[in-house]
């Protein structure tokens, strides 16, 4: 019997510990499953634009607050302040509000890394 490669095992272990953010269309809330902390919780609404709470599927205030709150939870408040409008347009506005959908913190981190890399490329090109 062959043993699995160490890296593959580490990737599987990491994958099982990812936070998952699931949109609940009936209540317009997001349930966060955090297996590393061993808890399930409702994403807090960090109100910046919408007094009515979260929404998705368009570019308004509810989606902006959802993007901000989700980023703050996944990558921290500083990154959320800088990137939430882009996250709203790239991710939240593209999801239908009447469908249940999920995204992981790994997906959010990958999106953030891609956006920051593109910003760096743009700055480098502008300085040439």
MOPAC internal coordinates of N, CA, C and O (Angstrom, degrees):
PM7 1SCF
backbone

  N    0.0000 0     0.00 0     0.00 0    0    0    0
  C    1.4568 1     0.00 0     0.00 0    1    0    0
  C    1.5269 1   109.31 1     0.00 0    2    1    0
  O    1.2310 1   120.16 1   -47.22 1    3    2    1
  N    1.3229 1   117.29 1   132.78 1    3    2    1
  C    1.4574 1   121.19 1   179.21 1    5    3    2
  C    1.5172 1   109.78 1   -92.13 1    6    5    3
  O    1.2310 1   121.34 1   -34.41 1    7    6    5
  N    1.3133 1   115.04 1   145.59 1    7    6    5
  C    1.4571 1   120.51 1   179.25 1    9    7    6
  C    1.5217 1   109.62 1   -90.11 1   10    9    7
  O    1.2310 1   119.89 1   -36.28 1   11   10    9
  N    1.3431 1   117.82 1   143.72 1   11   10    9
  C    1.4714 1   119.07 1   177.42 1   13   11   10
  C    1.5212 1   110.07 1   -65.89 1   14   13   11
  O    1.2310 1   121.22 1   -29.86 1   15   14   13
  N    1.2969 1   115.26 1   150.14 1   15   14   13
  C    1.4593 1   120.23 1   177.83 1   17   15   14
  C    1.5206 1   109.80 1   -64.88 1   18   17   15
  O    1.2310 1   121.07 1   -35.59 1   19   18   17
  N    1.3084 1   115.56 1   144.41 1   19   18   17
  C    1.4653 1   121.36 1  -176.85 1   21   19   18
  C    1.5283 1   112.03 1   -56.45 1   22   21   19
  O    1.2310 1   120.05 1   136.09 1   23   22   21
  N    1.3374 1   117.51 1   -43.91 1   23   22   21
  C    1.4611 1   120.81 1  -178.56 1   25   23   22
  C    1.5286 1   111.24 1   -61.47 1   26   25   23
  O    1.2310 1   120.06 1   139.00 1   27   26   25
  N    1.3090 1   117.48 1   -41.00 1   27   26   25
  C    1.4702 1   121.25 1   178.60 1   29   27   26
  C    1.5188 1   110.63 1   -61.94 1   30   29   27
  O    1.2310 1   120.47 1   138.12 1   31   30   29
  N    1.3152 1   116.70 1   -41.88 1   31   30   29
  C    1.4616 1   120.58 1   178.58 1   33   31   30
  C    1.5211 1   110.30 1   -64.60 1   34   33   31
  O    1.2310 1   120.29 1   136.77 1   35   34   33
  N    1.3396 1   117.05 1   -43.23 1   35   34   33
  C    1.4641 1   120.35 1   178.50 1   37   35   34
  C    1.5223 1   111.01 1   -62.07 1   38   37   35
  O    1.2310 1   119.75 1   139.34 1   39   38   37
  N    1.3337 1   118.07 1   -40.66 1   39   38   37
  C    1.4668 1   121.26 1   178.42 1   41   39   38
  C    1.5106 1   110.98 1   -62.99 1   42   41   39
  O    1.2310 1   119.93 1   138.39 1   43   42   41
  N    1.3209 1   117.73 1   -41.61 1   43   42   41
  C    1.4678 1   121.62 1   178.60 1   45   43   42
  C    1.5181 1   109.81 1   -64.32 1   46   45   43
  O    1.2310 1   120.32 1   135.80 1   47   46   45
  N    1.3235 1   116.99 1   -44.20 1   47   46   45
  C    1.4608 1   120.02 1   179.05 1   49   47   46
  C    1.5149 1   111.19 1   -61.55 1   50   49   47
  O    1.2310 1   120.34 1   136.70 1   51   50   49
  N    1.3445 1   116.96 1   -43.30 1   51   50   49
  C    1.4637 1   120.78 1   177.90 1   53   51   50
  C    1.5143 1   111.00 1   -62.96 1   54   53   51
  O    1.2310 1   120.14 1   138.20 1   55   54   53
  N    1.3261 1   117.34 1   -41.80 1   55   54   53
  C    1.4666 1   121.66 1  -177.90 1   57   55   54
  C    1.5166 1   110.67 1   -62.36 1   58   57   55
  O    1.2310 1   120.25 1   145.21 1   59   58   57
  N    1.3243 1   117.13 1   -34.79 1   59   58   57
  C    1.4609 1   118.97 1  -178.54 1   61   59   58
  C    1.5153 1   111.89 1   -76.97 1   62   61   59
  O    1.2310 1   119.87 1   167.59 1   63   62   61
  N    1.3414 1   117.84 1   -12.41 1   63   62   61
  C    1.4595 1   120.88 1  -179.41 1   65   63   62
  C    1.5246 1   112.96 1  -104.68 1   66   65   63
  O    1.2310 1   120.21 1  -168.31 1   67   66   65
  N    1.3270 1   117.21 1    11.69 1   67   66   65
  C    1.4652 1   119.83 1   179.89 1   69   67   66
  C    1.5248 1   111.05 1   -73.71 1   70   69   67
  O    1.2310 1   121.48 1   -38.34 1   71   70   69
  N    1.3166 1   114.78 1   141.66 1   71   70   69
  C    1.4615 1   119.37 1   169.35 1   73   71   70
  C    1.5147 1   107.70 1   -71.54 1   74   73   71
  O    1.2310 1   120.92 1   -36.90 1   75   74   73
  N    1.3139 1   115.84 1   143.10 1   75   74   73
  C    1.4580 1   120.81 1   175.20 1   77   75   74
  C    1.5212 1   108.37 1  -123.99 1   78   77   75
  O    1.2310 1   121.17 1   -51.16 1   79   78   77
  N    1.3206 1   115.37 1   128.84 1   79   78   77
  C    1.4654 1   123.11 1   178.26 1   81   79   78
  C    1.5243 1   107.25 1  -103.95 1   82   81   79
  O    1.2310 1   120.22 1   -60.03 1   83   82   81
  N    1.3355 1   117.18 1   119.97 1   83   82   81
  C    1.4673 1   121.01 1  -177.25 1   85   83   82
  C    1.5210 1   110.42 1  -120.15 1   86   85   83
  O    1.2310 1   121.17 1   -59.84 1   87   86   85
  N    1.3350 1   115.36 1   120.16 1   87   86   85
  C    1.4693 1   122.86 1   177.40 1   89   87   86
  C    1.5204 1   108.96 1   -71.44 1   90   89   87
  O    1.2310 1   120.97 1   -50.59 1   91   90   89
  N    1.3370 1   115.76 1   129.41 1   91   90   89
  C    1.4685 1   123.12 1   177.63 1   93   91   90
  C    1.5306 1   107.79 1  -107.93 1   94   93   91
  O    1.2310 1   119.73 1   -81.22 1   95   94   93
  N    1.3348 1   118.12 1    98.78 1   95   94   93
  C    1.4653 1   119.68 1  -172.84 1   97   95   94
  C    1.5318 1   113.76 1   -64.56 1   98   97   95
  O    1.2310 1   120.25 1   150.80 1   99   98   97
  N    1.3183 1   117.12 1   -29.20 1   99   98   97
  C    1.4716 1   119.58 1  -177.91 1  101   99   98
  C    1.5208 1   112.15 1   -65.66 1  102  101   99
  O    1.2310 1   120.39 1   145.65 1  103  102  101
  N    1.3243 1   116.86 1   -34.35 1  103  102  101
  C    1.4657 1   121.26 1  -176.24 1  105  103  102
  C    1.5239 1   113.38 1  -113.48 1  106  105  103
  O    1.2310 1   120.40 1   176.88 1  107  106  105
  N    1.3442 1   116.84 1    -3.12 1  107  106  105
  C    1.4623 1   122.61 1  -176.09 1  109  107  106
  C    1.5272 1   111.38 1    52.57 1  110  109  107
  O    1.2310 1   121.60 1  -133.93 1  111  110  109
  N    1.3271 1   114.55 1    46.07 1  111  110  109
  C    1.4549 1   121.75 1   176.64 1  113  111  110
  C    1.5235 1   108.63 1  -126.49 1  114  113  111
  O    1.2310 1   120.92 1    -9.22 1  115  114  113
  N    1.3207 1   115.84 1   170.78 1  115  114  113
  C    1.4647 1   121.83 1   176.25 1  117  115  114
  C    1.5232 1   107.99 1  -123.14 1  118  117  115
  O    1.2310 1   121.09 1   -55.04 1  119  118  117
  N    1.3223 1   115.52 1   124.96 1  119  118  117
  C    1.4596 1   121.32 1   173.80 1  121  119  118
  C    1.5190 1   107.98 1   -92.33 1  122  121  119
  O    1.2310 1   120.72 1   -48.61 1  123  122  121
  N    1.3130 1   116.23 1   131.39 1  123  122  121
  C    1.4597 1   121.35 1   179.93 1  125  123  122
  C    1.5241 1   107.94 1  -110.61 1  126  125  123
  O    1.2310 1   121.40 1   -57.16 1  127  126  125
  N    1.3205 1   114.92 1   122.84 1  127  126  125
  C    1.4538 1   121.09 1   175.24 1  129  127  126
  C    1.5270 1   106.65 1  -102.66 1  130  129  127
  O    1.2310 1   120.66 1   -63.91 1  131  130  129
  N    1.3256 1   116.35 1   116.09 1  131  130  129
  C    1.4584 1   121.94 1  -179.08 1  133  131  130
  C    1.5253 1   108.50 1  -117.52 1  134  133  131
  O    1.2310 1   120.23 1   -91.10 1  135  134  133
  N    1.3408 1   117.16 1    88.90 1  135  134  133
  C    1.4587 1   119.69 1  -176.41 1  137  135  134
  C    1.5220 1   113.67 1   -65.43 1  138  137  135
  O    1.2310 1   119.98 1   151.60 1  139  138  137
  N    1.3255 1   117.65 1   -28.40 1  139  138  137
  C    1.4643 1   120.00 1   179.39 1  141  139  138
  C    1.5267 1   110.42 1   -64.75 1  142  141  139
  O    1.2310 1   120.56 1   139.26 1  143  142  141
  N    1.3368 1   116.53 1   -40.74 1  143  142  141
  C    1.4636 1   121.11 1   178.21 1  145  143  142
  C    1.5251 1   111.64 1   -87.03 1  146  145  143
  O    1.2310 1   120.83 1   168.74 1  147  146  145
  N    1.3258 1   116.02 1   -11.26 1  147  146  145
  C    1.4644 1   120.23 1   179.92 1  149  147  146
  C    1.5133 1   113.22 1    69.38 1  150  149  147
  O    1.2310 1   121.02 1  -138.78 1  151  150  149
  N    1.3374 1   115.66 1    41.22 1  151  150  149
  C    1.4682 1   117.47 1  -179.61 1  153  151  150
  C    1.5193 1   112.40 1  -146.13 1  154  153  151
  O    1.2310 1   122.09 1   -21.98 1  155  154  153
  N    1.3131 1   113.60 1   158.02 1  155  154  153
  C    1.4624 1   124.01 1   174.75 1  157  155  154
  C    1.5210 1   105.73 1  -123.10 1  158  157  155
  O    1.2310 1   120.70 1   -49.60 1  159  158  157
  N    1.3270 1   116.27 1   130.40 1  159  158  157
  C    1.4665 1   118.80 1  -178.87 1  161  159  158
  C    1.5220 1   110.42 1  -147.02 1  162  161  159
  O    1.2310 1   121.23 1   -17.69 1  163  162  161
  N    1.3105 1   115.24 1   162.31 1  163  162  161
  C    1.4544 1   121.69 1   175.25 1  165  163  162
  C    1.5251 1   107.88 1   -86.90 1  166  165  163
  O    1.2310 1   120.96 1   -49.67 1  167  166  165
  N    1.3409 1   115.76 1   130.33 1  167  166  165
  C    1.4611 1   120.55 1   179.65 1  169  167  166
  C    1.5249 1   109.19 1   -60.45 1  170  169  167
  O    1.2310 1   119.77 1   -55.06 1  171  170  169
  N    1.3348 1   118.04 1   124.94 1  171  170  169
  C    1.4654 1   119.14 1   178.34 1  173  171  170
  C    1.5310 1   111.21 1   -67.11 1  174  173  171
  O    1.2310 1   121.26 1   -37.47 1  175  174  173
  N    1.3246 1   115.19 1   142.53 1  175  174  173
  C    1.4627 1   120.85 1   177.37 1  177  175  174
  C    1.5235 1   108.24 1   -85.20 1  178  177  175
  O    1.2310 1   120.72 1   -73.57 1  179  178  177
  N    1.3253 1   116.23 1   106.43 1  179  178  177
  C    1.4616 1   121.59 1   175.05 1  181  179  178
  C    1.5236 1   106.43 1   -89.48 1  182  181  179
  O    1.2310 1   121.34 1   -90.18 1  183  182  181
  N    1.3154 1   115.05 1    89.82 1  183  182  181
  C    1.4645 1   121.58 1  -172.05 1  185  183  182
  C    1.5153 1   111.70 1   -68.11 1  186  185  183
  O    1.2310 1   121.50 1   -56.97 1  187  186  185
  N    1.3331 1   114.74 1   123.03 1  187  186  185
  C    1.4665 1   122.30 1   174.35 1  189  187  186
  C    1.5220 1   110.36 1  -124.38 1  190  189  187
  O    1.2310 1   121.07 1   144.53 1  191  190  189
  N    1.3289 1   115.57 1   -35.47 1  191  190  189
  C    1.4645 1   120.45 1  -174.14 1  193  191  190
  C    1.5333 1   112.81 1  -127.18 1  194  193  191
  O    1.2310 1   120.22 1   143.32 1  195  194  193
  N    1.3224 1   117.18 1   -36.68 1  195  194  193
  C    1.4594 1   121.15 1  -169.72 1  197  195  194
  C    1.5222 1   112.79 1  -109.52 1  198  197  195
  O    1.2310 1   120.44 1   -62.63 1  199  198  197
  N    1.3316 1   116.76 1   117.37 1  199  198  197
  C    1.4639 1   118.84 1   174.23 1  201  199  198
  C    1.5327 1   111.66 1   -75.52 1  202  201  199
  O    1.2310 1   120.55 1   166.13 1  203  202  201
  N    1.3349 1   116.56 1   -13.87 1  203  202  201
  C    1.4675 1   120.91 1  -175.98 1  205  203  202
  C    1.5182 1   114.25 1   -94.54 1  206  205  203
  O    1.2310 1   119.51 1   177.62 1  207  206  205
  N    1.3280 1   118.55 1    -2.38 1  207  206  205
  C    1.4588 1   120.51 1   178.06 1  209  207  206
  C    1.5104 1   112.90 1    99.70 1  210  209  207
  O    1.2310 1   121.65 1    18.98 1  211  210  209
  N    1.3327 1   114.44 1  -161.02 1  211  210  209
  C    1.4567 1   122.07 1  -173.50 1  213  211  210
  C    1.5165 1   113.60 1   -79.29 1  214  213  211
  O    1.2310 1   121.63 1   -22.78 1  215  214  213
  N    1.3221 1   114.50 1   157.22 1  215  214  213
  C    1.4558 1   122.76 1   168.22 1  217  215  214
  C    1.5190 1   107.31 1  -160.99 1  218  217  215
  O    1.2310 1   120.80 1    -4.11 1  219  218  217
  N    1.3222 1   116.07 1   175.89 1  219  218  217
  C    1.4631 1   120.86 1   178.31 1  221  219  218
  C    1.5175 1   108.01 1  -154.89 1  222  221  219
  O    1.2310 1   120.90 1    -7.24 1  223  222  221
  N    1.3344 1   115.88 1   172.76 1  223  222  221
  C    1.4523 1   120.15 1   176.78 1  225  223  222
  C    1.5188 1   115.03 1    94.91 1  226  225  223
  O    1.2310 1   119.92 1  -179.26 1  227  226  225
  N    1.3142 1   117.77 1     0.74 1  227  226  225
  C    1.4645 1   122.08 1   177.54 1  229  227  226
  C    1.5254 1   107.27 1  -159.13 1  230  229  227
  O    1.2310 1   119.26 1     2.68 1  231  230  229
  N    1.3023 1   119.02 1  -177.32 1  231  230  229
  C    1.4539 1   121.74 1  -173.24 1  233  231  230
  C    1.5050 1   115.66 1  -104.58 1  234  233  231
  O    1.2310 1   119.58 1  -147.82 1  235  234  233
  N    1.3126 1   118.40 1    32.18 1  235  234  233
  C    1.4587 1   120.55 1  -174.90 1  237  235  234
  C    1.5187 1   115.64 1   -92.44 1  238  237  235
  O    1.2310 1   121.62 1    18.79 1  239  238  237
  N    1.3375 1   114.50 1  -161.21 1  239  238  237
  C    1.4627 1   120.78 1  -174.20 1  241  239  238
  C    1.5300 1   112.87 1   -72.27 1  242  241  239
  O    1.2310 1   119.75 1   142.28 1  243  242  241
  N    1.3300 1   118.09 1   -37.72 1  243  242  241
  C    1.4709 1   120.42 1   176.83 1  245  243  242
  C    1.5150 1   112.10 1   -62.07 1  246  245  243
  O    1.2310 1   119.62 1   132.65 1  247  246  245
  N    1.3338 1   118.34 1   -47.35 1  247  246  245
  C    1.4682 1   119.61 1   174.69 1  249  247  246
  C    1.5346 1   113.15 1   -62.99 1  250  249  247
  O    1.2310 1   119.80 1   145.68 1  251  250  249
  N    1.3339 1   117.99 1   -34.32 1  251  250  249
  C    1.4685 1   120.15 1   177.81 1  253  251  250
  C    1.5233 1   110.57 1   -63.48 1  254  253  251
  O    1.2310 1   120.38 1   136.38 1  255  254  253
  N    1.3196 1   116.87 1   -43.62 1  255  254  253
  C    1.4613 1   120.16 1   178.48 1  257  255  254
  C    1.5254 1   111.50 1   -67.05 1  258  257  255
  O    1.2310 1   119.99 1   142.81 1  259  258  257
  N    1.3253 1   117.62 1   -37.19 1  259  258  257
  C    1.4601 1   120.45 1   176.46 1  261  259  258
  C    1.5238 1   110.03 1   -62.98 1  262  261  259
  O    1.2310 1   120.01 1   133.86 1  263  262  261
  N    1.3282 1   117.58 1   -46.14 1  263  262  261
  C    1.4604 1   121.87 1   179.20 1  265  263  262
  C    1.5283 1   110.51 1   -60.63 1  266  265  263
  O    1.2310 1   120.39 1   134.01 1  267  266  265
  N    1.3172 1   116.87 1   -45.99 1  267  266  265
  C    1.4647 1   120.92 1  -179.17 1  269  267  266
  C    1.5265 1   111.17 1   -63.17 1  270  269  267
  O    1.2310 1   120.38 1   132.46 1  271  270  269
  N    1.3207 1   116.88 1   -47.54 1  271  270  269
  C    1.4639 1   121.18 1  -177.59 1  273  271  270
  C    1.5236 1   111.72 1   -64.89 1  274  273  271
  O    1.2310 1   120.65 1   138.82 1  275  274  273
  N    1.3290 1   116.36 1   -41.18 1  275  274  273
  C    1.4601 1   120.77 1  -179.51 1  277  275  274
  C    1.5344 1   110.52 1   -66.89 1  278  277  275
  O    1.2310 1   120.27 1   134.42 1  279  278  277
  N    1.3272 1   117.08 1   -45.58 1  279  278  277
  C    1.4651 1   120.39 1   178.26 1  281  279  278
  C    1.5215 1   111.20 1   -63.46 1  282  281  279
  O    1.2310 1   119.91 1   137.93 1  283  282  281
  N    1.3158 1   117.77 1   -42.07 1  283  282  281
  C    1.4631 1   120.73 1   179.60 1  285  283  282
  C    1.5233 1   110.49 1   -59.33 1  286  285  283
  O    1.2310 1   120.60 1   139.34 1  287  286  285
  N    1.3207 1   116.46 1   -40.66 1  287  286  285
  C    1.4579 1   120.85 1   179.89 1  289  287  286
  C    1.5313 1   111.58 1   -70.35 1  290  289  287
  O    1.2310 1   120.46 1   140.20 1  291  290  289
  N    1.3245 1   116.73 1   -39.80 1  291  290  289
  C    1.4687 1   120.92 1  -173.68 1  293  291  290
  C    1.5276 1   113.75 1   -83.91 1  294  293  291
  O    1.2310 1   120.13 1   139.64 1  295  294  293
  N    1.3292 1   117.35 1   -40.36 1  295  294  293
  C    1.4704 1   119.62 1  -172.13 1  297  295  294
  C    1.5285 1   113.89 1  -127.99 1  298  297  295
  O    1.2310 1   119.44 1   179.11 1  299  298  297
  N    1.3059 1   118.67 1    -0.89 1  299  298  297
  C    1.4518 1   121.40 1   176.72 1  301  299  298
  C    1.5202 1   113.87 1   104.71 1  302  301  299
  O    1.2310 1   121.72 1   -20.60 1  303  302  301
  N    1.3020 1   114.31 1   159.40 1  303  302  301
  C    1.4598 1   122.28 1  -174.21 1  305  303  302
  C    1.5342 1   112.71 1   -64.93 1  306  305  303
  O    1.2310 1   119.81 1   139.27 1  307  306  305
  N    1.3196 1   117.96 1   -40.73 1  307  306  305
  C    1.4742 1   119.88 1  -178.10 1  309  307  306
  C    1.5195 1   111.58 1   -61.86 1  310  309  307
  O    1.2310 1   120.42 1   131.37 1  311  310  309
  N    1.3303 1   116.80 1   -48.63 1  311  310  309
  C    1.4668 1   120.28 1   178.61 1  313  311  310
  C    1.5172 1   110.19 1   -63.97 1  314  313  311
  O    1.2310 1   120.29 1   141.42 1  315  314  313
  N    1.3157 1   117.05 1   -38.58 1  315  314  313
  C    1.4686 1   120.53 1   179.94 1  317  315  314
  C    1.5255 1   110.68 1   -60.09 1  318  317  315
  O    1.2310 1   120.36 1   135.32 1  319  318  317
  N    1.3193 1   116.91 1   -44.68 1  319  318  317
  C    1.4643 1   120.34 1  -179.17 1  321  319  318
  C    1.5234 1   111.65 1   -61.41 1  322  321  319
  O    1.2310 1   120.73 1   143.82 1  323  322  321
  N    1.3133 1   116.21 1   -36.18 1  323  322  321
  C    1.4657 1   119.93 1  -177.16 1  325  323  322
  C    1.5220 1   113.75 1   -82.22 1  326  325  323
  O    1.2310 1   119.87 1   151.14 1  327  326  325
  N    1.3274 1   117.86 1   -28.86 1  327  326  325
  C    1.4638 1   120.43 1  -166.89 1  329  327  326
  C    1.5344 1   116.00 1  -118.60 1  330  329  327
  O    1.2310 1   119.52 1   175.50 1  331  330  329
  N    1.3290 1   118.52 1    -4.50 1  331  330  329
  C    1.4587 1   118.21 1  -170.34 1  333  331  330
  C    1.5241 1   114.25 1   -64.06 1  334  333  331
  O    1.2310 1   119.39 1   147.28 1  335  334  333
  N    1.3228 1   118.77 1   -32.72 1  335  334  333
  C    1.4713 1   118.69 1   179.45 1  337  335  334
  C    1.5307 1   110.98 1   -67.50 1  338  337  335
  O    1.2310 1   120.57 1   139.99 1  339  338  337
  N    1.3263 1   116.51 1   -40.01 1  339  338  337
  C    1.4701 1   119.55 1   176.11 1  341  339  338
  C    1.5203 1   110.92 1   -65.33 1  342  341  339
  O    1.2310 1   120.27 1   138.03 1  343  342  341
  N    1.3359 1   117.09 1   -41.97 1  343  342  341
  C    1.4706 1   121.27 1   178.43 1  345  343  342
  C    1.5293 1   110.32 1   -62.41 1  346  345  343
  O    1.2310 1   121.19 1   141.55 1  347  346  345
  N    1.3281 1   115.33 1   -38.45 1  347  346  345
  C    1.4675 1   119.54 1   177.49 1  349  347  346
  C    1.5213 1   109.99 1   -58.07 1  350  349  347
  O    1.2310 1   120.14 1   129.25 1  351  350  349
  N    1.3235 1   117.34 1   -50.75 1  351  350  349
  C    1.4689 1   120.42 1  -176.11 1  353  351  350
  C    1.5258 1   112.20 1   -71.39 1  354  353  351
  O    1.2310 1   120.26 1   140.16 1  355  354  353
  N    1.3316 1   117.11 1   -39.84 1  355  354  353
  C    1.4621 1   120.06 1  -176.24 1  357  355  354
  C    1.5220 1   113.50 1   -75.93 1  358  357  355
  O    1.2310 1   120.06 1   146.63 1  359  358  357
  N    1.3220 1   117.49 1   -33.37 1  359  358  357
  C    1.4677 1   120.68 1  -171.36 1  361  359  358
  C    1.5288 1   112.71 1  -120.13 1  362  361  359
  O    1.2310 1   120.23 1   120.89 1  363  362  361
  N    1.3138 1   117.17 1   -59.11 1  363  362  361
  C    1.4662 1   121.33 1  -170.89 1  365  363  362
  C    1.5267 1   111.97 1   -67.87 1  366  365  363
  O    1.2310 1   120.01 1   136.79 1  367  366  365
  N    1.3142 1   117.59 1   -43.21 1  367  366  365
  C    1.4754 1   120.46 1  -178.68 1  369  367  366
  C    1.5261 1   112.35 1   -67.48 1  370  369  367
  O    1.2310 1   120.14 1   161.14 1  371  370  369
  N    1.3230 1   117.34 1   -18.86 1  371  370  369
  C    1.4693 1   120.43 1  -178.75 1  373  371  370
  C    1.5258 1   112.93 1   -88.02 1  374  373  371
  O    1.2310 1   120.04 1   173.91 1  375  374  373
  N    1.3248 1   117.52 1    -6.09 1  375  374  373
  C    1.4763 1   121.58 1  -178.51 1  377  375  374
  C    1.5209 1   109.75 1   -97.72 1  378  377  375
  O    1.2310 1   120.97 1   -42.82 1  379  378  377
  N    1.3330 1   115.74 1   137.18 1  379  378  377
  C    1.4681 1   119.43 1  -179.94 1  381  379  378
  C    1.5276 1   110.45 1   -77.17 1  382  381  379
  O    1.2310 1   121.10 1   -46.06 1  383  382  381
  N    1.3125 1   115.50 1   133.94 1  383  382  381
  C    1.4641 1   120.65 1  -174.96 1  385  383  382
  C    1.5255 1   112.74 1   -68.77 1  386  385  383
  O    1.2310 1   119.70 1   157.45 1  387  386  385
  N    1.3201 1   118.18 1   -22.55 1  387  386  385
  C    1.4703 1   120.59 1  -177.54 1  389  387  386
  C    1.5227 1   113.05 1   -93.69 1  390  389  387
  O    1.2310 1   119.85 1   179.85 1  391  390  389
  N    1.3252 1   117.89 1    -0.15 1  391  390  389
  C    1.4646 1   122.55 1   176.89 1  393  391  390
  C    1.5227 1   110.12 1  -104.70 1  394  393  391
  O    1.2310 1   121.08 1   -34.93 1  395  394  393
  N    1.3199 1   115.54 1   145.07 1  395  394  393
  C    1.4669 1   119.89 1   170.69 1  397  395  394
  C    1.5354 1   107.00 1   -79.34 1  398  397  395
  O    1.2310 1   119.90 1   -48.35 1  399  398  397
  N    1.3097 1   117.80 1   131.65 1  399  398  397
  C    1.4585 1   121.86 1   178.22 1  401  399  398
  C    1.5239 1   109.47 1  -143.28 1  402  401  399
  O    1.2310 1   121.31 1   -19.73 1  403  402  401
  N    1.3188 1   115.10 1   160.27 1  403  402  401
  C    1.4607 1   120.91 1  -178.49 1  405  403  402
  C    1.5229 1   110.49 1  -135.00 1  406  405  403
  O    1.2310 1   121.66 1   -25.62 1  407  406  405
  N    1.3226 1   114.42 1   154.38 1  407  406  405
  C    1.4529 1   122.28 1   173.36 1  409  407  406
  C    1.5268 1   106.53 1  -145.59 1  410  409  407
  O    1.2310 1   120.26 1   -34.58 1  411  410  409
  N    1.3232 1   117.11 1   145.42 1  411  410  409
  C    1.4619 1   120.31 1   179.95 1  413  411  410
  C    1.5252 1   110.75 1   -99.26 1  414  413  411
  O    1.2310 1   121.45 1   -16.57 1  415  414  413
  N    1.3179 1   114.83 1   163.43 1  415  414  413
  C    1.4645 1   118.24 1   175.88 1  417  415  414
  C    1.5260 1   110.63 1   -64.62 1  418  417  415
  O    1.2310 1   120.12 1   150.84 1  419  418  417
  N    1.3339 1   117.37 1   -29.16 1  419  418  417
  C    1.4681 1   119.90 1   175.84 1  421  419  418
  C    1.5283 1   111.15 1   -65.17 1  422  421  419
  O    1.2310 1   120.46 1   140.85 1  423  422  421
  N    1.3406 1   116.73 1   -39.15 1  423  422  421
  C    1.4664 1   120.94 1   175.98 1  425  423  422
  C    1.5317 1   110.44 1   -62.63 1  426  425  423
  O    1.2310 1   120.89 1   138.07 1  427  426  425
  N    1.3240 1   115.91 1   -41.93 1  427  426  425
  C    1.4667 1   121.00 1  -179.23 1  429  427  426
  C    1.5266 1   110.10 1   -66.25 1  430  429  427
  O    1.2310 1   120.37 1   136.43 1  431  430  429
  N    1.3225 1   116.89 1   -43.57 1  431  430  429
  C    1.4650 1   120.35 1   178.29 1  433  431  430
  C    1.5280 1   111.23 1   -63.51 1  434  433  431
  O    1.2310 1   120.16 1   139.82 1  435  434  433
  N    1.3168 1   117.31 1   -40.18 1  435  434  433
  C    1.4705 1   120.72 1   177.96 1  437  435  434
  C    1.5279 1   110.08 1   -63.71 1  438  437  435
  O    1.2310 1   120.30 1   137.96 1  439  438  437
  N    1.3377 1   117.02 1   -42.04 1  439  438  437
  C    1.4691 1   120.77 1   177.29 1  441  439  438
  C    1.5282 1   109.43 1   -60.31 1  442  441  439
  O    1.2310 1   120.54 1   131.77 1  443  442  441
  N    1.3342 1   116.57 1   -48.23 1  443  442  441
  C    1.4685 1   121.19 1  -179.15 1  445  443  442
  C    1.5252 1   110.87 1   -58.39 1  446  445  443
  O    1.2310 1   120.27 1   133.15 1  447  446  445
  N    1.3251 1   117.09 1   -46.85 1  447  446  445
  C    1.4681 1   120.62 1  -179.71 1  449  447  446
  C    1.5262 1   111.16 1   -61.18 1  450  449  447
  O    1.2310 1   120.43 1   139.55 1  451  450  449
  N    1.3282 1   116.78 1   -40.45 1  451  450  449
  C    1.4672 1   120.77 1   179.33 1  453  451  450
  C    1.5286 1   111.30 1   -65.19 1  454  453  451
  O    1.2310 1   120.30 1   136.47 1  455  454  453
  N    1.3090 1   117.04 1   -43.53 1  455  454  453
  C    1.4695 1   121.40 1  -179.82 1  457  455  454
  C    1.5257 1   110.30 1   -64.98 1  458  457  455
  O    1.2310 1   120.16 1   136.06 1  459  458  457
  N    1.3296 1   117.31 1   -43.94 1  459  458  457
  C    1.4585 1   119.92 1  -179.81 1  461  459  458
  C    1.5272 1   111.39 1   -66.24 1  462  461  459
  O    1.2310 1   120.26 1   142.67 1  463  462  461
  N    1.3325 1   117.10 1   -37.33 1  463  462  461
  C    1.4736 1   120.14 1   176.82 1  465  463  462
  C    1.5271 1   110.61 1   -63.82 1  466  465  463
  O    1.2310 1   120.35 1   139.51 1  467  466  465
  N    1.3189 1   116.94 1   -40.49 1  467  466  465
  C    1.4653 1   120.73 1   178.13 1  469  467  466
  C    1.5254 1   110.81 1   -65.48 1  470  469  467
  O    1.2310 1   120.38 1   140.48 1  471  470  469
  N    1.3287 1   116.88 1   -39.52 1  471  470  469
  C    1.4680 1   120.26 1   176.99 1  473  471  470
  C    1.5308 1   110.92 1   -61.89 1  474  473  471
  O    1.2310 1   120.51 1   136.90 1  475  474  473
  N    1.3365 1   116.62 1   -43.10 1  475  474  473
  C    1.4678 1   120.74 1   178.13 1  477  475  474
  C    1.5284 1   111.02 1   -61.39 1  478  477  475
  O    1.2310 1   120.61 1   135.22 1  479  478  477
  N    1.3466 1   116.44 1   -44.78 1  479  478  477
  C    1.4706 1   119.95 1   179.00 1  481  479  478
  C    1.5244 1   110.92 1   -60.10 1  482  481  479
  O    1.2310 1   120.86 1   136.67 1  483  482  481
  N    1.3182 1   115.96 1   -43.33 1  483  482  481
  C    1.4556 1   120.85 1  -179.89 1  485  483  482
  C    1.5304 1   110.79 1   -62.44 1  486  485  483
  O    1.2310 1   120.12 1   137.34 1  487  486  485
  N    1.3266 1   117.37 1   -42.66 1  487  486  485
  C    1.4633 1   120.90 1   178.47 1  489  487  486
  C    1.5218 1   111.82 1   -65.18 1  490  489  487
  O    1.2310 1   120.47 1   139.85 1  491  490  489
  N    1.3243 1   116.71 1   -40.15 1  491  490  489
  C    1.4581 1   120.45 1   178.52 1  493  491  490
  C    1.5262 1   111.47 1   -65.25 1  494  493  491
  O    1.2310 1   120.61 1   137.97 1  495  494  493
  N    1.3251 1   116.44 1   -42.03 1  495  494  493
  C    1.4713 1   120.55 1   178.65 1  497  495  494
  C    1.5161 1   110.74 1   -64.88 1  498  497  495
  O    1.2310 1   120.37 1   142.02 1  499  498  497
  N    1.3348 1   116.90 1   -37.98 1  499  498  497
  C    1.4673 1   120.91 1  -179.35 1  501  499  498
  C    1.5285 1   111.39 1   -69.25 1  502  501  499
  O    1.2310 1   120.37 1   151.58 1  503  502  501
  N    1.3205 1   116.90 1   -28.42 1  503  502  501
  C    1.4564 1   119.47 1  -178.26 1  505  503  502
  C    1.5180 1   113.35 1   -84.69 1  506  505  503
  O    1.2310 1   120.04 1   170.24 1  507  506  505
  N    1.3312 1   117.53 1    -9.76 1  507  506  505
  C    1.4766 1   120.86 1   178.87 1  509  507  506
  C    1.5078 1   112.80 1   -77.74 1  510  509  507
  O    1.2310 1   120.10 1   180.00 1  511  510  509

